Amino acid sequence: MKFSELKSKVGNLGFHAYATDFSTVISNKLDTIYTIDNNMLGMISFYGDAVYVEQDDLLKLQKLAYKYSRTPLDEREDELKFLVKMLPENNDYFNSYLYSDPDGIAIVNDSGTIFTTSEYDKLQQKYPEWLPKFDKDDPHFEFVEDGK
């Protein structure tokens, strides 16, 4: 399970999920209910102070926490989403972003395509002489949040 999926499902129940350096926390507005260790598979802590949470909700949260805790650590992170800038400078008339249609034909246009790393890697392998390999520190790659 990806973190964004956990966050969405917990949010649909009226609770919150957020990540710290060491753990992922499921809480209501006042208290932590569960923490899931970000460095060890299967480690969950329950906080009994949250006893006023409805039992049905508590069970649903427990199932989500367990499923997330059993997800391999390297599979929890969401894929990066980014635009690929093809020319170094923008002007007022034209942005130069990579666009790819569903058939994998690549052109440069002013809006571009939002890629994940796996999508871009496929396209880069098709056009290795024209497209740089993905590198999160390369200025060609402009990251976007939640695909927007």
MODELLER restraints for C-alpha pairs under 7 A, 6 or more apart:
rsr = mdl.restraints
at = mdl.atoms
rsr.add(forms.Gaussian(group=physical.xy_distance, feature=features.Distance(at['CA:1:A'], at['CA:68:A']), mean=5.58, stdev=0.5))
rsr.add(forms.Gaussian(group=physical.xy_distance, feature=features.Distance(at['CA:1:A'], at['CA:71:A']), mean=5.86, stdev=0.5))
rsr.add(forms.Gaussian(group=physical.xy_distance, feature=features.Distance(at['CA:1:A'], at['CA:76:A']), mean=5.93, stdev=0.5))
rsr.add(forms.Gaussian(group=physical.xy_distance, feature=features.Distance(at['CA:2:A'], at['CA:75:A']), mean=6.69, stdev=0.5))
rsr.add(forms.Gaussian(group=physical.xy_distance, feature=features.Distance(at['CA:2:A'], at['CA:76:A']), mean=4.36, stdev=0.5))
rsr.add(forms.Gaussian(group=physical.xy_distance, feature=features.Distance(at['CA:2:A'], at['CA:77:A']), mean=5.71, stdev=0.5))
rsr.add(forms.Gaussian(group=physical.xy_distance, feature=features.Distance(at['CA:2:A'], at['CA:78:A']), mean=5.81, stdev=0.5))
rsr.add(forms.Gaussian(group=physical.xy_distance, feature=features.Distance(at['CA:3:A'], at['CA:76:A']), mean=5.63, stdev=0.5))
rsr.add(forms.Gaussian(group=physical.xy_distance, feature=features.Distance(at['CA:3:A'], at['CA:77:A']), mean=6.00, stdev=0.5))
rsr.add(forms.Gaussian(group=physical.xy_distance, feature=features.Distance(at['CA:3:A'], at['CA:78:A']), mean=6.59, stdev=0.5))
rsr.add(forms.Gaussian(group=physical.xy_distance, feature=features.Distance(at['CA:4:A'], at['CA:78:A']), mean=6.78, stdev=0.5))
rsr.add(forms.Gaussian(group=physical.xy_distance, feature=features.Distance(at['CA:6:A'], at['CA:64:A']), mean=6.95, stdev=0.5))
rsr.add(forms.Gaussian(group=physical.xy_distance, feature=features.Distance(at['CA:7:A'], at['CA:16:A']), mean=6.83, stdev=0.5))
rsr.add(forms.Gaussian(group=physical.xy_distance, feature=features.Distance(at['CA:7:A'], at['CA:17:A']), mean=5.07, stdev=0.5))
rsr.add(forms.Gaussian(group=physical.xy_distance, feature=features.Distance(at['CA:10:A'], at['CA:16:A']), mean=6.02, stdev=0.5))
rsr.add(forms.Gaussian(group=physical.xy_distance, feature=features.Distance(at['CA:10:A'], at['CA:17:A']), mean=6.48, stdev=0.5))
rsr.add(forms.Gaussian(group=physical.xy_distance, feature=features.Distance(at['CA:10:A'], at['CA:61:A']), mean=6.94, stdev=0.5))
rsr.add(forms.Gaussian(group=physical.xy_distance, feature=features.Distance(at['CA:15:A'], at['CA:27:A']), mean=5.88, stdev=0.5))
rsr.add(forms.Gaussian(group=physical.xy_distance, feature=features.Distance(at['CA:15:A'], at['CA:28:A']), mean=4.89, stdev=0.5))
rsr.add(forms.Gaussian(group=physical.xy_distance, feature=features.Distance(at['CA:16:A'], at['CA:26:A']), mean=5.61, stdev=0.5))
rsr.add(forms.Gaussian(group=physical.xy_distance, feature=features.Distance(at['CA:16:A'], at['CA:27:A']), mean=5.23, stdev=0.5))
rsr.add(forms.Gaussian(group=physical.xy_distance, feature=features.Distance(at['CA:16:A'], at['CA:28:A']), mean=5.94, stdev=0.5))
rsr.add(forms.Gaussian(group=physical.xy_distance, feature=features.Distance(at['CA:17:A'], at['CA:24:A']), mean=6.91, stdev=0.5))
rsr.add(forms.Gaussian(group=physical.xy_distance, feature=features.Distance(at['CA:17:A'], at['CA:25:A']), mean=5.45, stdev=0.5))
rsr.add(forms.Gaussian(group=physical.xy_distance, feature=features.Distance(at['CA:17:A'], at['CA:26:A']), mean=4.51, stdev=0.5))
rsr.add(forms.Gaussian(group=physical.xy_distance, feature=features.Distance(at['CA:17:A'], at['CA:27:A']), mean=6.45, stdev=0.5))
rsr.add(forms.Gaussian(group=physical.xy_distance, feature=features.Distance(at['CA:18:A'], at['CA:24:A']), mean=5.72, stdev=0.5))
rsr.add(forms.Gaussian(group=physical.xy_distance, feature=features.Distance(at['CA:18:A'], at['CA:25:A']), mean=5.40, stdev=0.5))
rsr.add(forms.Gaussian(group=physical.xy_distance, feature=features.Distance(at['CA:18:A'], at['CA:26:A']), mean=6.86, stdev=0.5))
rsr.add(forms.Gaussian(group=physical.xy_distance, feature=features.Distance(at['CA:19:A'], at['CA:25:A']), mean=6.14, stdev=0.5))
rsr.add(forms.Gaussian(group=physical.xy_distance, feature=features.Distance(at['CA:22:A'], at['CA:37:A']), mean=6.26, stdev=0.5))
rsr.add(forms.Gaussian(group=physical.xy_distance, feature=features.Distance(at['CA:22:A'], at['CA:38:A']), mean=5.34, stdev=0.5))
rsr.add(forms.Gaussian(group=physical.xy_distance, feature=features.Distance(at['CA:22:A'], at['CA:39:A']), mean=6.83, stdev=0.5))
rsr.add(forms.Gaussian(group=physical.xy_distance, feature=features.Distance(at['CA:23:A'], at['CA:35:A']), mean=6.13, stdev=0.5))
rsr.add(forms.Gaussian(group=physical.xy_distance, feature=features.Distance(at['CA:23:A'], at['CA:36:A']), mean=5.37, stdev=0.5))
rsr.add(forms.Gaussian(group=physical.xy_distance, feature=features.Distance(at['CA:23:A'], at['CA:37:A']), mean=4.47, stdev=0.5))
rsr.add(forms.Gaussian(group=physical.xy_distance, feature=features.Distance(at['CA:23:A'], at['CA:38:A']), mean=4.72, stdev=0.5))
rsr.add(forms.Gaussian(group=physical.xy_distance, feature=features.Distance(at['CA:24:A'], at['CA:35:A']), mean=5.52, stdev=0.5))
rsr.add(forms.Gaussian(group=physical.xy_distance, feature=features.Distance(at['CA:24:A'], at['CA:36:A']), mean=5.05, stdev=0.5))
rsr.add(forms.Gaussian(group=physical.xy_distance, feature=features.Distance(at['CA:24:A'], at['CA:37:A']), mean=6.50, stdev=0.5))
rsr.add(forms.Gaussian(group=physical.xy_distance, feature=features.Distance(at['CA:24:A'], at['CA:38:A']), mean=6.55, stdev=0.5))
rsr.add(forms.Gaussian(group=physical.xy_distance, feature=features.Distance(at['CA:25:A'], at['CA:32:A']), mean=6.72, stdev=0.5))
rsr.add(forms.Gaussian(group=physical.xy_distance, feature=features.Distance(at['CA:25:A'], at['CA:34:A']), mean=5.92, stdev=0.5))
rsr.add(forms.Gaussian(group=physical.xy_distance, feature=features.Distance(at['CA:25:A'], at['CA:35:A']), mean=4.51, stdev=0.5))
rsr.add(forms.Gaussian(group=physical.xy_distance, feature=features.Distance(at['CA:25:A'], at['CA:36:A']), mean=6.47, stdev=0.5))
rsr.add(forms.Gaussian(group=physical.xy_distance, feature=features.Distance(at['CA:26:A'], at['CA:32:A']), mean=6.08, stdev=0.5))
rsr.add(forms.Gaussian(group=physical.xy_distance, feature=features.Distance(at['CA:26:A'], at['CA:33:A']), mean=5.67, stdev=0.5))
rsr.add(forms.Gaussian(group=physical.xy_distance, feature=features.Distance(at['CA:26:A'], at['CA:34:A']), mean=5.12, stdev=0.5))
rsr.add(forms.Gaussian(group=physical.xy_distance, feature=features.Distance(at['CA:26:A'], at['CA:35:A']), mean=6.24, stdev=0.5))
rsr.add(forms.Gaussian(group=physical.xy_distance, feature=features.Distance(at['CA:27:A'], at['CA:33:A']), mean=5.01, stdev=0.5))
rsr.add(forms.Gaussian(group=physical.xy_distance, feature=features.Distance(at['CA:27:A'], at['CA:34:A']), mean=6.88, stdev=0.5))
rsr.add(forms.Gaussian(group=physical.xy_distance, feature=features.Distance(at['CA:31:A'], at['CA:50:A']), mean=6.64, stdev=0.5))
rsr.add(forms.Gaussian(group=physical.xy_distance, feature=features.Distance(at['CA:32:A'], at['CA:47:A']), mean=6.51, stdev=0.5))
rsr.add(forms.Gaussian(group=physical.xy_distance, feature=features.Distance(at['CA:33:A'], at['CA:46:A']), mean=5.88, stdev=0.5))
rsr.add(forms.Gaussian(group=physical.xy_distance, feature=features.Distance(at['CA:33:A'], at['CA:47:A']), mean=5.10, stdev=0.5))
rsr.add(forms.Gaussian(group=physical.xy_distance, feature=features.Distance(at['CA:33:A'], at['CA:50:A']), mean=5.82, stdev=0.5))
rsr.add(forms.Gaussian(group=physical.xy_distance, feature=features.Distance(at['CA:34:A'], at['CA:44:A']), mean=6.74, stdev=0.5))
rsr.add(forms.Gaussian(group=physical.xy_distance, feature=features.Distance(at['CA:34:A'], at['CA:45:A']), mean=5.48, stdev=0.5))
rsr.add(forms.Gaussian(group=physical.xy_distance, feature=features.Distance(at['CA:34:A'], at['CA:46:A']), mean=4.67, stdev=0.5))
rsr.add(forms.Gaussian(group=physical.xy_distance, feature=features.Distance(at['CA:34:A'], at['CA:47:A']), mean=6.15, stdev=0.5))
rsr.add(forms.Gaussian(group=physical.xy_distance, feature=features.Distance(at['CA:35:A'], at['CA:44:A']), mean=5.64, stdev=0.5))
rsr.add(forms.Gaussian(group=physical.xy_distance, feature=features.Distance(at['CA:35:A'], at['CA:45:A']), mean=5.16, stdev=0.5))
rsr.add(forms.Gaussian(group=physical.xy_distance, feature=features.Distance(at['CA:35:A'], at['CA:46:A']), mean=6.78, stdev=0.5))
rsr.add(forms.Gaussian(group=physical.xy_distance, feature=features.Distance(at['CA:36:A'], at['CA:43:A']), mean=5.84, stdev=0.5))
rsr.add(forms.Gaussian(group=physical.xy_distance, feature=features.Distance(at['CA:36:A'], at['CA:44:A']), mean=4.57, stdev=0.5))
rsr.add(forms.Gaussian(group=physical.xy_distance, feature=features.Distance(at['CA:36:A'], at['CA:45:A']), mean=6.55, stdev=0.5))
rsr.add(forms.Gaussian(group=physical.xy_distance, feature=features.Distance(at['CA:36:A'], at['CA:65:A']), mean=6.79, stdev=0.5))
rsr.add(forms.Gaussian(group=physical.xy_distance, feature=features.Distance(at['CA:36:A'], at['CA:69:A']), mean=5.97, stdev=0.5))
rsr.add(forms.Gaussian(group=physical.xy_distance, feature=features.Distance(at['CA:37:A'], at['CA:43:A']), mean=5.39, stdev=0.5))
rsr.add(forms.Gaussian(group=physical.xy_distance, feature=features.Distance(at['CA:37:A'], at['CA:44:A']), mean=6.41, stdev=0.5))
rsr.add(forms.Gaussian(group=physical.xy_distance, feature=features.Distance(at['CA:38:A'], at['CA:73:A']), mean=6.97, stdev=0.5))
rsr.add(forms.Gaussian(group=physical.xy_distance, feature=features.Distance(at['CA:41:A'], at['CA:69:A']), mean=5.85, stdev=0.5))
rsr.add(forms.Gaussian(group=physical.xy_distance, feature=features.Distance(at['CA:41:A'], at['CA:70:A']), mean=5.84, stdev=0.5))
rsr.add(forms.Gaussian(group=physical.xy_distance, feature=features.Distance(at['CA:41:A'], at['CA:72:A']), mean=6.65, stdev=0.5))
rsr.add(forms.Gaussian(group=physical.xy_distance, feature=features.Distance(at['CA:41:A'], at['CA:73:A']), mean=6.82, stdev=0.5))
rsr.add(forms.Gaussian(group=physical.xy_distance, feature=features.Distance(at['CA:42:A'], at['CA:69:A']), mean=4.57, stdev=0.5))
rsr.add(forms.Gaussian(group=physical.xy_distance, feature=features.Distance(at['CA:42:A'], at['CA:70:A']), mean=5.06, stdev=0.5))
rsr.add(forms.Gaussian(group=physical.xy_distance, feature=features.Distance(at['CA:43:A'], at['CA:69:A']), mean=6.28, stdev=0.5))
rsr.add(forms.Gaussian(group=physical.xy_distance, feature=features.Distance(at['CA:44:A'], at['CA:69:A']), mean=6.81, stdev=0.5))
rsr.add(forms.Gaussian(group=physical.xy_distance, feature=features.Distance(at['CA:79:A'], at['CA:116:A']), mean=5.98, stdev=0.5))
rsr.add(forms.Gaussian(group=physical.xy_distance, feature=features.Distance(at['CA:79:A'], at['CA:117:A']), mean=6.64, stdev=0.5))
rsr.add(forms.Gaussian(group=physical.xy_distance, feature=features.Distance(at['CA:80:A'], at['CA:116:A']), mean=5.59, stdev=0.5))
rsr.add(forms.Gaussian(group=physical.xy_distance, feature=features.Distance(at['CA:80:A'], at['CA:117:A']), mean=6.33, stdev=0.5))
rsr.add(forms.Gaussian(group=physical.xy_distance, feature=features.Distance(at['CA:81:A'], at['CA:114:A']), mean=6.27, stdev=0.5))
rsr.add(forms.Gaussian(group=physical.xy_distance, feature=features.Distance(at['CA:81:A'], at['CA:115:A']), mean=5.48, stdev=0.5))
rsr.add(forms.Gaussian(group=physical.xy_distance, feature=features.Distance(at['CA:81:A'], at['CA:116:A']), mean=4.72, stdev=0.5))
rsr.add(forms.Gaussian(group=physical.xy_distance, feature=features.Distance(at['CA:81:A'], at['CA:143:A']), mean=5.83, stdev=0.5))
rsr.add(forms.Gaussian(group=physical.xy_distance, feature=features.Distance(at['CA:81:A'], at['CA:144:A']), mean=5.69, stdev=0.5))
rsr.add(forms.Gaussian(group=physical.xy_distance, feature=features.Distance(at['CA:81:A'], at['CA:145:A']), mean=6.97, stdev=0.5))
rsr.add(forms.Gaussian(group=physical.xy_distance, feature=features.Distance(at['CA:81:A'], at['CA:147:A']), mean=5.96, stdev=0.5))
rsr.add(forms.Gaussian(group=physical.xy_distance, feature=features.Distance(at['CA:82:A'], at['CA:114:A']), mean=5.34, stdev=0.5))
rsr.add(forms.Gaussian(group=physical.xy_distance, feature=features.Distance(at['CA:82:A'], at['CA:115:A']), mean=5.40, stdev=0.5))
rsr.add(forms.Gaussian(group=physical.xy_distance, feature=features.Distance(at['CA:82:A'], at['CA:116:A']), mean=6.62, stdev=0.5))
rsr.add(forms.Gaussian(group=physical.xy_distance, feature=features.Distance(at['CA:82:A'], at['CA:141:A']), mean=6.08, stdev=0.5))
rsr.add(forms.Gaussian(group=physical.xy_distance, feature=features.Distance(at['CA:82:A'], at['CA:142:A']), mean=5.27, stdev=0.5))
rsr.add(forms.Gaussian(group=physical.xy_distance, feature=features.Distance(at['CA:82:A'], at['CA:143:A']), mean=4.09, stdev=0.5))
rsr.add(forms.Gaussian(group=physical.xy_distance, feature=features.Distance(at['CA:82:A'], at['CA:144:A']), mean=5.25, stdev=0.5))
rsr.add(forms.Gaussian(group=physical.xy_distance, feature=features.Distance(at['CA:83:A'], at['CA:97:A']), mean=6.73, stdev=0.5))
rsr.add(forms.Gaussian(group=physical.xy_distance, feature=features.Distance(at['CA:83:A'], at['CA:112:A']), mean=6.46, stdev=0.5))
rsr.add(forms.Gaussian(group=physical.xy_distance, feature=features.Distance(at['CA:83:A'], at['CA:113:A']), mean=6.14, stdev=0.5))
rsr.add(forms.Gaussian(group=physical.xy_distance, feature=features.Distance(at['CA:83:A'], at['CA:114:A']), mean=5.04, stdev=0.5))
rsr.add(forms.Gaussian(group=physical.xy_distance, feature=features.Distance(at['CA:83:A'], at['CA:115:A']), mean=6.32, stdev=0.5))
rsr.add(forms.Gaussian(group=physical.xy_distance, feature=features.Distance(at['CA:83:A'], at['CA:141:A']), mean=5.85, stdev=0.5))
rsr.add(forms.Gaussian(group=physical.xy_distance, feature=features.Distance(at['CA:83:A'], at['CA:142:A']), mean=5.16, stdev=0.5))
rsr.add(forms.Gaussian(group=physical.xy_distance, feature=features.Distance(at['CA:83:A'], at['CA:143:A']), mean=6.37, stdev=0.5))
rsr.add(forms.Gaussian(group=physical.xy_distance, feature=features.Distance(at['CA:84:A'], at['CA:97:A']), mean=5.49, stdev=0.5))
rsr.add(forms.Gaussian(group=physical.xy_distance, feature=features.Distance(at['CA:84:A'], at['CA:98:A']), mean=5.38, stdev=0.5))
rsr.add(forms.Gaussian(group=physical.xy_distance, feature=features.Distance(at['CA:84:A'], at['CA:140:A']), mean=5.37, stdev=0.5))
rsr.add(forms.Gaussian(group=physical.xy_distance, feature=features.Distance(at['CA:84:A'], at['CA:141:A']), mean=4.82, stdev=0.5))
rsr.add(forms.Gaussian(group=physical.xy_distance, feature=features.Distance(at['CA:84:A'], at['CA:142:A']), mean=6.28, stdev=0.5))
rsr.add(forms.Gaussian(group=physical.xy_distance, feature=features.Distance(at['CA:85:A'], at['CA:96:A']), mean=5.85, stdev=0.5))
rsr.add(forms.Gaussian(group=physical.xy_distance, feature=features.Distance(at['CA:85:A'], at['CA:97:A']), mean=4.52, stdev=0.5))
rsr.add(forms.Gaussian(group=physical.xy_distance, feature=features.Distance(at['CA:85:A'], at['CA:98:A']), mean=6.37, stdev=0.5))
rsr.add(forms.Gaussian(group=physical.xy_distance, feature=features.Distance(at['CA:85:A'], at['CA:140:A']), mean=4.73, stdev=0.5))
rsr.add(forms.Gaussian(group=physical.xy_distance, feature=features.Distance(at['CA:85:A'], at['CA:141:A']), mean=6.24, stdev=0.5))
rsr.add(forms.Gaussian(group=physical.xy_distance, feature=features.Distance(at['CA:86:A'], at['CA:96:A']), mean=5.45, stdev=0.5))
rsr.add(forms.Gaussian(group=physical.xy_distance, feature=features.Distance(at['CA:86:A'], at['CA:97:A']), mean=5.46, stdev=0.5))
rsr.add(forms.Gaussian(group=physical.xy_distance, feature=features.Distance(at['CA:86:A'], at['CA:98:A']), mean=6.29, stdev=0.5))
rsr.add(forms.Gaussian(group=physical.xy_distance, feature=features.Distance(at['CA:86:A'], at['CA:140:A']), mean=6.47, stdev=0.5))
rsr.add(forms.Gaussian(group=physical.xy_distance, feature=features.Distance(at['CA:87:A'], at['CA:96:A']), mean=5.70, stdev=0.5))
rsr.add(forms.Gaussian(group=physical.xy_distance, feature=features.Distance(at['CA:90:A'], at['CA:96:A']), mean=6.98, stdev=0.5))
rsr.add(forms.Gaussian(group=physical.xy_distance, feature=features.Distance(at['CA:94:A'], at['CA:110:A']), mean=5.55, stdev=0.5))
rsr.add(forms.Gaussian(group=physical.xy_distance, feature=features.Distance(at['CA:95:A'], at['CA:109:A']), mean=6.72, stdev=0.5))
rsr.add(forms.Gaussian(group=physical.xy_distance, feature=features.Distance(at['CA:95:A'], at['CA:110:A']), mean=4.29, stdev=0.5))
rsr.add(forms.Gaussian(group=physical.xy_distance, feature=features.Distance(at['CA:96:A'], at['CA:108:A']), mean=5.81, stdev=0.5))
rsr.add(forms.Gaussian(group=physical.xy_distance, feature=features.Distance(at['CA:96:A'], at['CA:109:A']), mean=5.57, stdev=0.5))
rsr.add(forms.Gaussian(group=physical.xy_distance, feature=features.Distance(at['CA:96:A'], at['CA:110:A']), mean=5.44, stdev=0.5))
rsr.add(forms.Gaussian(group=physical.xy_distance, feature=features.Distance(at['CA:97:A'], at['CA:108:A']), mean=5.39, stdev=0.5))
rsr.add(forms.Gaussian(group=physical.xy_distance, feature=features.Distance(at['CA:97:A'], at['CA:109:A']), mean=5.53, stdev=0.5))
rsr.add(forms.Gaussian(group=physical.xy_distance, feature=features.Distance(at['CA:97:A'], at['CA:110:A']), mean=5.88, stdev=0.5))
rsr.add(forms.Gaussian(group=physical.xy_distance, feature=features.Distance(at['CA:97:A'], at['CA:111:A']), mean=6.30, stdev=0.5))
rsr.add(forms.Gaussian(group=physical.xy_distance, feature=features.Distance(at['CA:97:A'], at['CA:112:A']), mean=4.61, stdev=0.5))
rsr.add(forms.Gaussian(group=physical.xy_distance, feature=features.Distance(at['CA:98:A'], at['CA:106:A']), mean=6.76, stdev=0.5))
rsr.add(forms.Gaussian(group=physical.xy_distance, feature=features.Distance(at['CA:98:A'], at['CA:107:A']), mean=5.95, stdev=0.5))
rsr.add(forms.Gaussian(group=physical.xy_distance, feature=features.Distance(at['CA:98:A'], at['CA:108:A']), mean=4.70, stdev=0.5))
rsr.add(forms.Gaussian(group=physical.xy_distance, feature=features.Distance(at['CA:98:A'], at['CA:109:A']), mean=6.50, stdev=0.5))
rsr.add(forms.Gaussian(group=physical.xy_distance, feature=features.Distance(at['CA:98:A'], at['CA:112:A']), mean=5.00, stdev=0.5))
rsr.add(forms.Gaussian(group=physical.xy_distance, feature=features.Distance(at['CA:98:A'], at['CA:113:A']), mean=6.34, stdev=0.5))
rsr.add(forms.Gaussian(group=physical.xy_distance, feature=features.Distance(at['CA:99:A'], at['CA:106:A']), mean=5.63, stdev=0.5))
rsr.add(forms.Gaussian(group=physical.xy_distance, feature=features.Distance(at['CA:99:A'], at['CA:107:A']), mean=5.28, stdev=0.5))
rsr.add(forms.Gaussian(group=physical.xy_distance, feature=features.Distance(at['CA:99:A'], at['CA:108:A']), mean=5.65, stdev=0.5))
rsr.add(forms.Gaussian(group=physical.xy_distance, feature=features.Distance(at['CA:99:A'], at['CA:109:A']), mean=6.34, stdev=0.5))
rsr.add(forms.Gaussian(group=physical.xy_distance, feature=features.Distance(at['CA:99:A'], at['CA:112:A']), mean=4.38, stdev=0.5))
rsr.add(forms.Gaussian(group=physical.xy_distance, feature=features.Distance(at['CA:99:A'], at['CA:113:A']), mean=4.74, stdev=0.5))
rsr.add(forms.Gaussian(group=physical.xy_distance, feature=features.Distance(at['CA:100:A'], at['CA:106:A']), mean=4.47, stdev=0.5))
rsr.add(forms.Gaussian(group=physical.xy_distance, feature=features.Distance(at['CA:100:A'], at['CA:107:A']), mean=6.44, stdev=0.5))
rsr.add(forms.Gaussian(group=physical.xy_distance, feature=features.Distance(at['CA:100:A'], at['CA:113:A']), mean=6.25, stdev=0.5))
rsr.add(forms.Gaussian(group=physical.xy_distance, feature=features.Distance(at['CA:104:A'], at['CA:123:A']), mean=6.63, stdev=0.5))
rsr.add(forms.Gaussian(group=physical.xy_distance, feature=features.Distance(at['CA:114:A'], at['CA:147:A']), mean=6.64, stdev=0.5))
rsr.add(forms.Gaussian(group=physical.xy_distance, feature=features.Distance(at['CA:124:A'], at['CA:131:A']), mean=5.49, stdev=0.5))
rsr.add(forms.Gaussian(group=physical.xy_distance, feature=features.Distance(at['CA:124:A'], at['CA:132:A']), mean=6.99, stdev=0.5))
rsr.add(forms.Gaussian(group=physical.xy_distance, feature=features.Distance(at['CA:124:A'], at['CA:133:A']), mean=6.61, stdev=0.5))
